[in-house]
Amino acid sequence: MTDAHVHPDCLVRVFPKAEAERRALNIACAASAWSAAECDRNEALASAAALDGAPPVFCCCAIHPQLPLALKTESAPFPFSPPFSIGAELEALERRAAEGRLAAIGETGFDLYDAAYRETGAEQEKLFAAQLEIAASYGLPLVLHVRRALHKIFACTKQLKKIPAVVFHSWPGTSDDGFSLLRRGVNAFFSFGTALLLNHQHALRSCALFPAERLLAETDAPYQSPRFREYSSYRDCKAVLSAMADLRKAGGQNANGGTEPETIVDRNFYRIFTGG
């Protein structure tokens, strides 16, 4: 199996056996980092997996759109210790991209969930523009966090068309939104996680209708917990894939001659994160 969006460094804090679970379940993952220090730890995890012949870890890094507010309020659980320099982080991010050490830039994007986040909109705009430029300059995929901000993404479609793959982590829009992005020439992929298990209607419909070659599965572990659980983990991949299979069958999308969603999303995952 594959997990298109997970935070291993955060997950291990609440579930110390997370990496053992990942290896036991034979899950390759795209490991998201919010800082250079966290990306260093994910790189160490990836190196250990490669040495042991374990399923691969693909390192992704970006400055999260929630970070400007977190720095102001010190209220969000970001793995950094002040003083924290956004300028230094951007320089480190570009250096990693230039050295070929990243599988993707992400998660970046926009978060306009409430008034407090909207007040940092200008800072989010600058951060996104800088990271979009890095992705375009080094031919890297982009992993997007978008909350109540799809209009911002539609405003950037001209630039996004230059990106080799644009992954929408925990797809937040409608099926019409997704098809519109594809029609505009964005090489978009739509990742679904525990929202499918929580009966989120837009996610259910989108997953049922999107082309198979556009689908990914994720856990966003530890942050998108299933019902009655405190956190998500790698073991939720199987439940997400099962829900995806049921939705595809119910929607008449038993695609690719009956190919299972696991095979489909694995193929998409490796095509994106290995550049294949």
C-alpha positions in Angstrom: 0.0 0.0 0.0 0.9 3.7 -0.3 0.2 6.6 2.0 0.3 9.9 0.0 0.4 12.2 2.9 1.7 11.5 6.5 3.7 13.2 9.2 6.0 10.5 10.5 7.9 12.9 12.9 4.6 13.9 14.5 3.1 10.5 14.4 5.9 8.9 16.4 5.3 11.3 19.2 1.8 9.8 19.9 2.6 6.3 18.6 6.2 5.3 19.1 5.8 2.1 17.1 4.6 3.9 14.0 7.6 3.0 11.8 7.4 -0.7 12.9 3.7 -0.6 11.9 4.5 0.9 8.5 7.1 -1.7 7.7 4.9 -4.6 8.9 2.1 -3.4 6.7 4.5 -2.8 3.7 3.4 0.8 3.2 5.5 3.3 1.2 4.8 6.9 2.2 5.2 10.5 1.2 6.6 12.1 4.4 5.6 15.7 4.9 7.8 18.1 7.0 7.1 21.6 8.2 10.7 22.6 8.9 14.3 21.8 7.9 14.8 20.1 11.2 11.8 17.9 10.7 12.9 17.1 7.2 16.3 16.0 8.5 14.6 13.5 10.7 12.4 12.2 7.8 15.6 11.9 5.7 17.1 9.7 8.4 14.0 7.6 8.4 14.2 7.3 4.6 17.9 6.3 4.7 17.3 3.7 7.3 14.4 2.2 5.3 16.6 2.1 2.2 19.4 0.3 4.0 17.0 -2.2 5.5 15.1 -2.9 2.2 11.9 -1.5 3.9 9.2 0.2 1.9 10.5 3.6 0.8 9.9 7.0 2.4 9.7 10.0 0.0 10.6 13.3 1.6 8.4 16.3 1.1 8.9 19.7 2.8 7.4 23.1 2.8 6.3 26.0 5.0 2.8 25.3 6.0 0.2 28.0 5.4 -0.9 27.8 9.0 2.6 28.7 10.2 2.3 32.5 10.1 -0.5 32.3 12.6 1.3 29.7 14.7 4.3 32.0 15.0 2.1 34.9 16.2 0.0 32.9 18.7 2.3 30.0 19.6 -0.9 27.9 19.7 -0.4 25.4 16.9 1.5 22.1 17.3 4.2 22.8 14.8 7.5 21.1 15.5 9.8 24.1 15.8 11.5 25.9 18.6 11.6 29.7 18.4 13.5 31.6 17.3 12.3 30.4 13.9 13.1 32.2 10.7 10.8 31.8 7.7 13.5 33.3 5.4 16.1 30.7 6.6 13.5 28.0 6.1 12.9 29.0 2.5 16.6 29.1 1.8 17.0 25.6 3.3 14.0 24.4 1.2 15.5 25.7 -2.0 18.9 24.2 -1.1 17.3 20.8 -0.7 15.4 21.1 -4.0 18.7 22.1 -5.8 20.5 19.1 -4.2 17.8 16.7 -5.4 16.8 15.7 -1.9 13.1 16.3 -2.1 10.3 14.2 -3.8 7.9 17.2 -3.6 7.3 20.6 -2.2 4.6 20.3 0.3 2.4 20.8 2.0 1.9 24.4 1.0 -1.1 26.3 0.0 -3.7 28.4 1.8 -5.7 28.2 5.0 -8.6 30.7 5.3 -10.6 28.6 7.8 -11.5 31.5 10.1 -10.9 35.2 10.8 -7.6 34.6 12.5 -6.2 32.7 9.5 -7.6 35.2 7.1 -5.6 37.9 8.8 -2.5 36.1 7.7 -3.7 35.9 4.1 -1.0 38.3 2.7 1.8 36.3 4.4 0.3 33.1 3.0 0.3 34.6 -0.5 4.0 35.4 -0.3 4.9 32.0 1.1 2.9 30.2 -1.6 4.4 32.2 -4.4 7.9 31.5 -3.2 7.3 27.8 -2.9 5.5 27.6 -6.2 8.5 29.2 -7.8 10.8 26.6 -6.2 8.7 23.7 -7.4 8.6 25.1 -10.9 12.3 25.9 -11.0 13.3 22.3 -10.0 10.6 20.4 -11.7 9.1 19.1 -8.4 5.5 18.1 -7.6 3.5 20.3 -5.3 1.4 19.0 -2.4 -1.4 21.4 -1.5 -3.2 22.1 1.8 -6.3 24.1 0.9 -8.9 25.0 3.4 -11.8 27.3 2.4 -9.4 28.7 -0.2 -9.9 26.9 -3.6 -10.5 30.3 -5.2 -6.9 31.1 -4.5 -5.8 27.9 -6.3 -8.0 28.7 -9.3 -6.3 32.1 -9.5 -3.0 30.3 -9.9 -3.9 27.7 -12.6 -1.6 29.4 -15.2 1.4 28.8 -12.9 0.2 25.4 -11.7 0.1 24.1 -15.3 3.9 24.3 -15.2 4.2 21.9 -12.2 4.7 18.2 -13.1 2.0 17.0 -10.6 -0.2 18.9 -8.2 -1.4 16.8 -5.3 -4.5 18.0 -3.3 -4.0 16.5 0.1 -7.3 15.6 1.7 -9.2 17.0 -1.4 -11.4 19.8 0.0 -13.6 20.6 -3.0 -16.5 19.3 -5.0 -16.2 17.0 -8.0 -17.1 19.9 -10.3 -14.1 21.8 -8.8 -11.8 18.9 -9.5 -12.9 18.4 -13.1 -12.6 22.2 -13.7 -8.9 22.1 -12.6 -8.3 19.2 -15.0 -10.0 21.0 -17.9 -7.8 24.0 -17.2 -4.7 21.9 -17.8 -3.5 21.3 -14.2 -2.0 17.9 -13.8 -4.0 17.4 -10.6 -4.2 14.4 -8.3 -6.8 14.1 -5.6 -5.9 12.4 -2.3 -8.5 11.0 0.0 -8.2 9.9 3.6 -10.4 9.3 6.7 -12.9 11.8 5.4 -14.3 8.8 3.4 -14.8 7.0 6.7 -16.5 10.0 8.3 -19.1 10.3 5.6 -18.0 13.7 4.2 -20.3 14.0 1.2 -18.1 16.1 -1.1 -15.2 13.7 -0.6 -17.4 10.6 -1.1 -18.9 12.0 -4.4 -15.5 13.2 -5.7 -13.8 9.9 -5.0 -16.6 8.0 -6.7 -16.5 10.1 -9.9 -12.8 11.2 -10.5 -10.8 9.2 -13.1 -8.9 6.3 -11.5 -5.6 7.7 -12.7 -6.2 10.8 -10.5 -6.7 9.1 -7.2 -4.4 8.8 -4.1 -5.0 7.5 -0.6 -3.6 9.0 2.6 -3.9 9.0 6.4 -2.5 12.5 7.2 -1.4 10.7 10.3 -1.7 11.6 13.1 -4.0 14.5 12.3 -7.1 13.0 10.7 -8.4 10.6 13.3 -11.2 8.1 12.5 -14.2 8.1 14.8 -13.5 7.1 18.4 -9.7 7.3 17.9 -7.3 10.0 19.1 -5.1 9.9 16.0 -4.8 8.3 12.6 -2.0 5.9 11.7 -0.7 3.7 8.8 -3.2 1.0 9.6 -6.0 3.3 8.4 -4.7 2.9 4.8 -6.6 -0.3 4.4 -9.9 1.1 5.6 -9.5 4.1 3.3 -8.8 1.8 0.3 -11.8 -0.4 1.2 -14.1 2.7 1.3 -12.7 3.8 -2.0 -13.4 0.4 -3.6 -17.0 0.5 -2.4 -17.5 4.0 -3.7 -16.1 3.2 -7.1 -18.2 0.1 -7.5 -21.4 2.0 -6.3 -20.7 4.8 -8.8 -20.1 2.4 -11.7 -16.4 3.3 -11.8 -15.0 -0.2 -11.5 -12.2 1.2 -13.6 -9.3 -0.3 -15.5 -11.1 -3.6 -16.1 -11.7 -4.2 -12.4 -8.3 -3.2 -11.1 -8.4 -2.7 -7.3 -8.0 0.8 -6.0 -4.9 -0.3 -4.1 -3.1 -1.0 -7.4 -4.4 2.1 -9.0 -3.3 4.5 -6.2 0.0 2.8 -5.9 0.7 3.3 -9.6 -0.3 7.0 -9.3 1.8 7.4 -6.1 5.0 6.1 -7.7 4.4 8.1 -10.9 4.2 11.3 -8.9 6.9 10.8 -6.3 9.5 9.1 -8.4 8.9 11.2 -11.5 8.1 8.1 -13.4 
